[in-house]
Amino acid sequence: KELIPEFFYLPEFLTNHNQFDYGKRHDGRHVGDVMLPKWANSPEDFIAKHREALESEYVSSHLNEWIDLIFGYKQRGEEAVKALNVYHYTSYEGKVDLDNEEDPKKRRALEAQISNFGQTPRQIFKEPQPKRMHFSEAASLRGSTLLHILKAPALKANAIQIGTDDNPIVFVGVSGSTGSQVIERGVMDNLITVCRSGVYGIHNWLARWTGAHPFYCEKDTQMEEGVRCISGPIAPSVTYNLSSLMTLSPDGKTLFTGGLWDNSIRTGKVTHHEVVPEGVLYQHKDVIQDSFFGEDMV
């Protein structure tokens, strides 16, 4: 069981200010204010000590274990069984298809089960979550994180196959304007790739710098279908430096595309699932061969 947020910030919920009648206990005493444990002098002291425990170094150093259970690799499969973290099958995403359930009694039973039992959150991570660094460790790496990585004794090449020999990747973009920002922040929502054919992918991306897991990338499976492409075909005259035809805004939310057959430059809004066309500019008299994102301009 998990405590509701009020246990960490709202002492008023422990006191029956409005004098509501909640009945009596089995021993005849009226139910009113919450009876506090002996270590709490008042509702305010009770909340303050909960808050202090939540923000303690012990909780911070074990936070990764909670993430592994709720959102991570111990949520499903063999690791969930080992961790005694298995719930009713109807609580897991994708395990019940109510739209195709024809038996009305079974459908109502499933809906009641889901409504009363709740739903397990979507599994986000497939690898163990790295342990949070102590403040002193983080302070010692400030400004020298990249150097720390390059000097790692177990440094080795790691890769994931996205493009092919016939259709290689010509553009890669992440939600950060510089490599140092990617390393410092550690977590990127999206990794956007575009192939020579125009097929794009939006992959789940997690930057790491632990020895065993330098990064985590969950490939966009829709790339293999080849049905999602950037707006408009590339002009036949463009045969080199295809990566310069596209650029991503610093916040990673807008993709700018040039080199198109109609001499236009197009923008698309990047979501977690697709690049949604937003605008087209037709002011150029020739094919755009290069593009970059500067301060308040493209």
Secondary structure, DSSP 8 states (H G I E B T S, - for coil): ----GGGGT-GGGGS-TT-----B-TTS-B--S----TT-SSHHHHHHHHHHHHTSHHHHHHHHHHHHHHTSTTSSHHHHHHTT----GGGSTTS--GGG---HHHHHHHHHHHHHH--------SS-------HHHHHHHTT-HHHHHHT-TT--------S-SSS-EEEEEESSSSHHHHHHH-EEEEEEEEETTSBEEEEEEEE--SSS-SEEEE--GGGGGT--B-SS-B-TT--S-GGGGEEE-TTS-EEEE--BTTS-EEEEEE-SS-EEEEEEE---SS-------BTTB-
